[in-house]
Amino acid sequence: MLPYLLVSRSAEYETRLRALLGERLAVIPGEFLTFGPDAVVSRTNGQPRVALLGPVLNYEETKGLVEALAVKHPDLGLIVVREQRSDLEDWVDELSLHAVLSPDASDDTTLALLDRLSAWLVANGRAEVHDFDAPLALEVDDMPFVELVDESVGADDIAAVPEAEPEPEPAVPEWEFPPLEAGTPSEAIAVVAPKGGQGKTTIAINLATGLAEVAPNSVVLVDADLQFGDITAALALEPTRTIVDAVADVAADEIVLKTTLTHHDDGFFVIASAPSPELGDQVAPLALARLIERLRATFRYVIVDTTPGLGEHTLVTLEHVTDAVFVTNMGVPSLRAMRTEFELLTRLGLMPGNRHLVVNQTDKNSGLTIKDVEHIIGAPVDVEVPKSSAVLLASNRGVPLIHDDVRDPAAKAIRSIVLRIAPEAFPKRSKIQRRRRTSEPE
């Protein structure tokens, strides 16, 4: 058996650990836990020396693994790979662990912990130096290894260390999930268009960007355009998980759900669209509704970029949001389709309490005025977004428009949409330069 063992459901973490440990790492997919911890332990031939459990394993699975591994391999060093959370102390108190490691710890930190634990195992007669097939990077003294987690340790550091002088407290990563304070309303906003090509996705991306300025890392953008969603392409992101993973039964666990998120540098998260139309068809409308509700329990703002038109997924989304941003251009067919949507939603009782009508790509040479638009739709226009080449340029660079060209008229207009949702979301110019409300759903 190889000296290091990983039991995890995260393909991304497995790839990263393989790059660090090479042929010294054995991997058992976490999916075997469906058949119980013994199904995993039975696959450990020989004598592993250090086992890393996680990420994306829940408490019961981890507990079962720790107990089963301790019986078969009593000298095994055990590390739980898990992000820092409020219940982390309970895990450490109730499980016989040697250390807790953040899945986002740096490579140097990860290797330092493995070397430290390996050295401790050797010093206490639980392993031989040659078992690890590599020179030990750290020396340890004869003091016992402490099986406690210091609550002051941040997500990018080792949570269990030998008894010694305490290490300085590291900075908390900016992308940590901030807790949603009790009594803070969680708002969900659907971005809807009667047809494709109206600029709906651009509005959704910039809405998430602006709201993230007042609620950093507490905004999630869901690409629910299940056939041809392209938010990650527009933001130059490379997700490892998609909405297909986010609506799976296993994602009912909050920890698993968070692994389906992709972080953007502007301080918000994205749930990518399905990788293909065929997989998108597997996302049931009710599963999308449950996903929105789960996200609202964690995030201050949930923004859903919907499939054009009023299909089942869009209708069920509108049932679970507080606001809806309706986007159309100045084409007469689009305006008439918007009027039809409004009439249908009103008749079905699905019009959200907070409605925002946006006319995108306005042009004085279109032959229509805003009064003409309002007459065709039968509703007042809230925001006019002028046609601008800056929109395409920002998209091609993978940068939200309101942070790419703050003086552009289209960027200013889109900012006004953000202010309708969060009046405090005035642009913070210094941040932008560096990076060059109300009702519940009925």
C-alpha positions as CSV (number, residue, x, y, z in Angstrom):
1,M,0.0,0.0,0.0
2,L,1.2,3.5,-0.8
3,P,2.0,5.7,2.2
4,Y,-0.7,8.3,1.6
5,L,-4.3,7.5,1.2
6,L,-7.1,10.0,0.0
7,V,-10.8,9.3,0.4
8,S,-12.7,12.1,-1.4
9,R,-15.4,13.1,-3.7
10,S,-13.6,16.1,-5.1
11,A,-11.9,15.4,-8.4
12,E,-10.3,18.8,-8.3
13,Y,-8.7,18.1,-4.9
14,E,-7.6,14.6,-6.0
15,T,-5.8,16.1,-9.0
16,R,-4.1,18.7,-6.9
17,L,-2.9,16.1,-4.3
18,R,-1.6,13.8,-7.0
19,A,0.5,16.6,-8.4
20,L,2.0,17.1,-4.9
21,L,2.5,13.4,-3.9
22,G,2.8,11.6,-7.2
23,E,3.1,7.9,-7.0
24,R,3.0,7.9,-3.2
25,L,-0.7,8.6,-3.2
26,A,-3.5,6.0,-3.3
27,V,-7.1,7.3,-3.9
28,I,-10.4,5.6,-3.1
29,P,-13.4,7.5,-4.5
30,G,-15.8,8.7,-1.9
31,E,-18.7,7.2,-3.9
32,F,-17.7,3.8,-2.3
33,L,-19.2,5.2,1.0
34,T,-22.6,4.6,-0.5
35,F,-22.0,1.0,0.6
36,G,-20.6,1.9,4.0
37,P,-17.2,2.6,5.4
38,D,-16.2,-1.0,5.3
39,A,-16.4,-0.9,1.5
40,V,-13.7,1.7,1.6
41,V,-11.5,0.2,4.2
42,S,-11.6,-3.2,2.5
43,R,-9.9,-1.6,-0.5
44,T,-6.9,-0.5,1.6
45,N,-4.4,-3.3,1.0
46,G,-1.1,-3.2,2.9
47,Q,-0.4,-0.5,5.5
48,P,-1.1,3.2,4.6
49,R,0.6,5.6,6.9
50,V,-1.4,8.8,6.5
51,A,-5.1,9.1,5.4
52,L,-6.7,12.3,4.2
53,L,-10.5,12.2,4.5
54,G,-12.3,14.7,2.3
55,P,-13.3,17.2,1.1
56,V,-17.0,16.7,0.4
57,L,-17.5,14.0,3.1
58,N,-20.2,14.7,5.7
59,Y,-19.8,14.0,9.5
60,E,-21.4,10.6,9.5
61,E,-19.3,9.4,6.6
62,T,-16.1,10.7,8.2
63,K,-16.9,9.2,11.6
64,G,-17.5,5.8,10.1
65,L,-14.2,6.0,8.2
66,V,-12.2,7.1,11.2
67,E,-13.6,4.2,13.3
68,A,-13.2,1.6,10.6
69,L,-9.7,2.7,9.6
70,A,-8.6,2.8,13.3
71,V,-9.6,-0.8,13.7
72,K,-7.8,-2.1,10.6
73,H,-4.8,0.4,10.7
74,P,-4.3,1.5,14.4
75,D,-1.1,3.3,13.7
76,L,-2.6,5.4,10.9
77,G,-2.3,9.2,10.9
78,L,-5.7,10.8,10.2
79,I,-6.3,14.2,8.6
80,V,-9.7,15.6,7.8
81,V,-9.7,17.9,4.8
82,R,-12.5,20.4,5.6
83,E,-13.1,24.1,5.5
84,Q,-13.3,26.0,8.7
85,R,-16.9,26.1,9.9
86,S,-18.7,26.8,13.2
87,D,-19.1,23.1,13.9
88,L,-15.5,22.2,13.3
89,E,-14.7,22.0,17.0
90,D,-17.4,19.3,17.4
91,W,-15.8,17.2,14.7
92,V,-12.4,17.4,16.5
93,D,-13.9,16.7,19.9
94,E,-15.8,13.6,18.8
95,L,-13.4,12.1,16.3
96,S,-9.9,10.7,16.9
97,L,-8.0,12.9,14.4
98,H,-4.5,14.1,14.2
99,A,-5.1,17.2,12.2
100,V,-7.6,19.3,10.2
101,L,-6.5,20.8,6.9
102,S,-8.3,23.4,4.8
103,P,-8.9,22.1,1.2
104,D,-7.7,25.5,0.0
105,A,-4.5,25.5,2.0
106,S,-1.4,26.3,-0.1
107,D,0.7,23.5,-1.5
108,D,3.5,24.4,0.9
109,T,1.2,24.3,3.9
110,T,-0.2,20.9,2.8
111,L,3.2,19.4,2.4
112,A,4.4,20.8,5.7
113,L,1.5,19.2,7.5
114,L,2.2,15.8,5.8
115,D,5.9,16.0,6.6
116,R,5.2,17.0,10.2
117,L,2.7,14.2,10.8
118,S,4.9,11.6,9.0
119,A,7.8,12.7,11.3
120,W,5.6,12.3,14.4
121,L,4.6,8.8,13.3
122,V,8.2,7.8,12.9
123,A,9.2,9.4,16.2
124,N,6.5,7.5,18.0
125,G,7.3,4.1,16.5
126,R,4.2,4.0,14.2
127,A,6.2,4.1,11.0
128,E,9.7,3.9,9.5
129,V,11.4,6.7,7.6
130,H,11.6,4.6,4.5
131,D,7.8,4.0,4.5
132,F,7.3,7.5,3.0
133,D,9.9,7.1,0.3
134,A,11.1,10.7,0.7
135,P,13.3,12.7,3.1
136,L,11.4,14.3,6.0
137,A,11.3,18.1,5.7
138,L,10.7,18.8,9.3
139,E,12.1,17.7,12.6
140,V,9.9,17.0,15.6
141,D,10.6,16.8,19.3
142,D,9.5,14.1,21.7
143,M,6.3,16.0,22.7
144,P,3.0,14.2,21.8
145,F,0.9,15.4,18.9
146,V,-2.0,17.5,20.0
147,E,-5.4,16.3,18.6
148,L,-7.1,19.7,19.0
149,V,-8.1,22.4,16.6
150,D,-7.3,26.0,17.5
151,E,-10.4,28.1,16.7
152,S,-8.1,31.1,15.8
153,V,-6.5,29.2,12.9
154,G,-7.7,30.4,9.5
155,A,-8.7,28.4,6.5
156,D,-5.3,28.5,4.9
157,D,-3.3,27.1,7.8
158,I,-2.9,23.8,9.6
159,A,-5.5,23.3,12.3
160,A,-3.6,20.8,14.4
161,V,0.1,21.2,15.4
162,P,2.5,19.7,17.9
163,E,2.5,21.4,21.3
164,A,4.8,24.3,20.8
165,E,4.7,28.1,20.7
166,P,1.5,29.1,18.9
167,E,1.9,30.2,15.4
168,P,0.7,33.7,14.4
169,E,-2.8,33.9,13.3
170,P,-3.0,34.0,9.4
171,A,-5.3,36.3,7.5
172,V,-8.7,35.0,6.7
173,P,-9.1,34.4,2.9
174,E,-11.3,37.1,1.3
175,W,-13.4,34.4,-0.4
176,E,-14.6,32.8,2.8
177,F,-18.4,32.4,3.1
178,P,-19.5,35.1,5.5
179,P,-22.4,34.0,7.8
180,L,-25.8,35.4,7.0
181,E,-26.7,37.3,10.1
182,A,-30.0,36.5,11.8
183,G,-32.8,38.7,10.6
184,T,-30.9,39.7,7.4
185,P,-33.3,39.3,4.5
186,S,-32.1,37.1,1.7
187,E,-33.2,38.4,-1.7
188,A,-33.5,36.4,-4.9
189,I,-33.6,38.1,-8.3
190,A,-34.6,36.4,-11.6
191,V,-33.3,38.0,-14.8
192,V,-35.9,37.2,-17.5
193,A,-36.2,37.9,-21.2
194,P,-38.9,36.9,-23.8
195,K,-36.3,36.0,-26.4
196,G,-32.6,35.3,-26.6
197,G,-30.1,38.0,-27.6
198,Q,-31.7,40.7,-25.4
199,G,-28.6,41.1,-23.2
200,K,-30.1,39.2,-20.2
201,T,-26.8,37.5,-19.2
202,T,-24.9,40.8,-19.3
203,I,-27.4,42.3,-17.0
204,A,-27.2,39.3,-14.6
205,I,-23.4,39.3,-14.5
206,N,-23.2,43.0,-13.8
207,L,-26.0,42.8,-11.2
208,A,-24.0,40.2,-9.3
209,T,-20.9,42.3,-9.6
210,G,-22.5,45.4,-8.2
211,L,-24.3,43.6,-5.3
212,A,-21.0,41.9,-4.4
213,E,-19.6,45.4,-3.6
214,V,-22.1,45.7,-0.6
215,A,-22.2,42.0,0.2
216,P,-18.8,40.5,-0.6
217,N,-18.9,36.7,-1.1
218,S,-22.5,36.7,-0.2
219,V,-23.8,36.8,-3.8
220,V,-24.3,33.8,-6.0
221,L,-25.2,33.9,-9.7
222,V,-27.0,30.8,-11.0
223,D,-26.8,30.1,-14.7
224,A,-30.2,28.5,-15.2
225,D,-30.2,28.9,-18.9
226,L,-30.0,25.1,-19.1
227,Q,-29.6,24.8,-22.8
228,F,-26.9,27.4,-23.8
229,G,-25.9,29.2,-20.7
230,D,-22.6,31.1,-21.1
231,I,-21.9,33.0,-17.9
232,T,-18.7,31.2,-17.2
233,A,-17.5,31.9,-20.7
234,A,-18.3,35.5,-20.4
235,L,-16.4,35.7,-17.1
236,A,-13.5,33.6,-18.3
237,L,-14.1,31.0,-15.6
238,E,-13.3,27.3,-15.7
239,P,-15.8,25.5,-13.4
240,T,-15.2,22.0,-12.2
241,R,-18.9,21.5,-11.2
242,T,-22.2,22.7,-12.7
243,I,-25.8,23.2,-11.9
244,V,-26.2,19.5,-12.6
245,D,-24.1,18.7,-9.6
246,A,-25.8,21.5,-7.5
247,V,-29.3,20.0,-7.9
248,A,-28.1,16.4,-7.2
249,D,-29.4,14.7,-4.0
250,V,-26.0,14.7,-2.4
251,A,-25.9,18.5,-2.7
252,A,-28.6,18.8,-0.1
253,D,-25.6,18.8,2.3
254,E,-24.4,22.4,2.5
255,I,-20.7,21.4,2.3
256,V,-21.3,19.5,-0.9
257,L,-23.4,22.3,-2.4
258,K,-20.5,24.8,-1.8
259,T,-18.2,22.6,-3.8
260,T,-20.3,23.2,-6.9
261,L,-19.6,27.0,-6.7
262,T,-17.0,28.8,-8.8
263,H,-15.5,31.9,-7.2
264,H,-15.1,35.1,-9.2
265,D,-12.4,37.7,-8.2
266,D,-15.0,40.4,-7.9
267,G,-16.4,38.7,-4.8
268,F,-19.3,36.6,-6.0
269,F,-19.9,33.0,-6.8
270,V,-21.2,31.3,-9.9
271,I,-23.1,28.0,-10.4
272,A,-22.3,27.2,-14.0
273,S,-24.9,26.0,-16.5
274,A,-25.2,22.4,-17.6
275,P,-22.2,21.4,-19.8
276,S,-24.6,20.2,-22.6
277,P,-28.3,20.5,-23.5
278,E,-28.8,16.8,-22.8
279,L,-27.6,17.2,-19.2
280,G,-29.6,20.4,-18.9
281,D,-32.7,18.4,-19.6
282,Q,-32.0,16.3,-16.5
283,V,-32.5,19.3,-14.2
284,A,-36.1,19.2,-13.1
285,P,-38.0,22.5,-12.4
286,L,-38.6,21.5,-8.8
287,A,-35.0,20.7,-8.3
288,L,-34.1,24.2,-9.4
289,A,-36.7,25.6,-7.0
290,R,-35.1,23.7,-4.1
291,L,-31.6,24.9,-5.2
292,I,-32.8,28.5,-5.0
293,E,-34.2,28.0,-1.5
294,R,-31.0,26.3,-0.3
295,L,-28.9,29.2,-1.6
296,R,-31.1,31.7,0.0
297,A,-30.3,30.2,3.4
298,T,-26.6,31.0,2.8
299,F,-26.3,34.0,0.6
300,R,-27.6,37.6,0.9
301,Y,-28.4,37.8,-2.8
302,V,-29.2,35.0,-5.2
303,I,-29.4,35.9,-8.9
304,V,-30.9,33.5,-11.4
305,D,-30.2,34.0,-15.1
306,T,-33.1,32.2,-16.7
307,T,-33.8,30.4,-20.0
308,P,-35.4,32.8,-22.5
309,G,-39.2,32.7,-22.6
310,L,-41.6,31.3,-20.0
311,G,-40.8,27.6,-19.8
312,E,-41.3,25.5,-16.7
313,H,-37.9,26.4,-15.2
314,T,-38.5,30.1,-15.6
315,L,-42.0,29.9,-14.1
316,V,-40.8,28.0,-11.1
317,T,-37.9,30.4,-10.6
318,L,-40.4,33.3,-10.6
319,E,-42.3,31.6,-7.8
320,H,-39.2,31.6,-5.6
321,V,-37.8,35.1,-6.0
322,T,-38.4,38.5,-4.5
323,D,-37.5,40.5,-7.6
324,A,-37.5,40.1,-11.3
325,V,-35.5,42.1,-13.9
326,F,-37.3,41.9,-17.2
327,V,-35.0,42.6,-20.2
328,T,-35.9,43.5,-23.7
329,N,-34.5,45.4,-26.6
330,M,-36.3,47.9,-28.8
331,G,-37.4,45.4,-31.5
332,V,-41.2,45.3,-31.9
333,P,-41.3,41.5,-31.8
334,S,-39.4,41.5,-28.5
335,L,-41.6,44.2,-27.0
336,R,-44.8,42.4,-28.0
337,A,-43.4,39.2,-26.5
338,M,-42.7,41.1,-23.3
339,R,-46.3,42.4,-23.2
340,T,-47.5,38.8,-23.6
341,E,-45.2,37.6,-20.8
342,F,-46.5,40.4,-18.4
343,E,-50.1,39.5,-19.2
344,L,-49.5,35.8,-18.6
345,L,-47.6,36.2,-15.4
346,T,-50.3,38.6,-14.0
347,R,-53.0,36.1,-14.9
348,L,-51.1,33.3,-13.2
349,G,-50.3,35.4,-10.2
350,L,-46.6,34.9,-10.7
351,M,-45.5,38.5,-11.1
352,P,-42.9,39.1,-8.4
353,G,-43.7,42.0,-6.0
354,N,-40.6,43.9,-7.2
355,R,-40.6,44.2,-10.9
356,H,-37.9,46.1,-12.9
357,L,-38.3,46.6,-16.6
358,V,-35.1,47.2,-18.5
359,V,-34.9,48.2,-22.2
360,N,-31.5,47.3,-23.4
361,Q,-29.5,48.5,-26.3
362,T,-31.6,51.6,-26.8
363,D,-30.8,53.6,-30.0
364,K,-32.2,56.9,-31.1
365,N,-32.1,55.6,-34.7
366,S,-34.4,52.6,-33.9
367,G,-37.5,54.5,-35.0
368,L,-39.1,54.1,-31.6
369,T,-39.1,56.3,-28.5
370,I,-39.4,55.1,-24.9
371,K,-43.0,56.3,-24.9
372,D,-43.6,54.0,-27.9
373,V,-42.0,51.1,-26.0
374,E,-44.1,51.7,-22.9
375,H,-47.2,51.8,-25.1
376,I,-46.4,48.5,-26.8
377,I,-45.5,46.7,-23.5
378,G,-48.3,48.4,-21.5
379,A,-45.9,49.1,-18.6
380,P,-43.5,51.9,-17.6
381,V,-39.8,51.4,-18.3
382,D,-37.6,51.6,-15.3
383,V,-34.1,51.6,-16.8
384,E,-32.8,52.4,-20.3
385,V,-29.4,50.9,-21.2
386,P,-28.0,52.6,-24.3
387,K,-26.3,50.6,-27.0
388,S,-22.5,50.6,-26.4
389,S,-19.5,48.8,-27.9
390,A,-18.0,48.7,-24.4
391,V,-20.4,45.9,-23.5
392,L,-18.9,43.6,-26.2
393,L,-15.3,44.6,-25.3
394,A,-15.9,43.9,-21.6
395,S,-17.4,40.5,-22.4
396,N,-14.5,39.6,-24.7
397,R,-12.1,40.4,-21.9
398,G,-14.1,38.4,-19.4
399,V,-14.6,41.4,-17.2
400,P,-18.0,42.8,-15.9
401,L,-18.8,46.1,-17.6
402,I,-19.3,48.1,-14.5
403,H,-15.8,47.4,-13.4
404,D,-14.2,47.6,-16.9
405,D,-15.4,51.1,-18.0
406,V,-17.2,52.9,-15.2
407,R,-17.8,56.1,-17.3
408,D,-19.5,54.3,-20.1
409,P,-23.2,55.3,-20.4
410,A,-24.3,51.6,-20.5
411,A,-22.2,50.9,-17.4
412,K,-23.9,53.8,-15.6
413,A,-27.3,52.6,-16.6
414,I,-26.7,49.1,-15.4
415,R,-25.4,50.5,-12.2
416,S,-28.8,52.1,-11.7
417,I,-30.4,48.6,-11.9
418,V,-28.1,47.5,-9.0
419,L,-29.2,50.6,-7.0
420,R,-32.8,49.6,-7.4
421,I,-32.1,46.4,-5.6
422,A,-29.5,47.7,-3.1
423,P,-29.6,51.6,-2.8
424,E,-26.3,51.5,-0.9
425,A,-24.4,50.0,-3.8
426,F,-22.7,53.1,-5.0
427,P,-19.5,52.5,-7.0
428,K,-16.3,52.3,-4.9
429,R,-14.0,54.0,-7.3
430,S,-10.7,52.9,-5.6
431,K,-11.7,49.2,-5.7
432,I,-12.8,49.5,-9.4
433,Q,-9.5,51.2,-10.4
434,R,-7.5,48.5,-8.7
435,R,-9.4,45.8,-10.5
436,R,-9.5,47.9,-13.8
437,R,-35.7,45.4,-1.0
438,T,-38.0,43.9,0.2
439,S,-40.9,41.4,0.1
440,E,-40.7,37.7,0.4
441,P,-42.0,35.6,-2.5
442,E,-45.7,35.0,-2.2
